[in-house]
Amino acid sequence: MSILDGKKVIIIGDRDGIPAPAIEECLKGTGAEVVFSSTECFV
């Protein structure tokens, strides 16, 4: 059981930092449901 088990998650990644797909991949085994995932450029 995880702290994120059954939770809905919004992921906002950074183009020059950690992109959203990498964060999403890390959350796969936690039981969290990713409802939105996007990589943005913060300039």
Steps between C-alpha positions, in 0.01 A plus 500: 500500500630842399425853614377565144287186474164594346591870458469701180818679394577795273857506368666815365853436382767743387660482156847586636455306822301182553245435223150380586539151343795431733296597805206295373726196462614537862138503622395180320547270800340732756134442415445864405277587204658760269216721372718762327863497394679780314853626446525879488774753433534749784698801372 
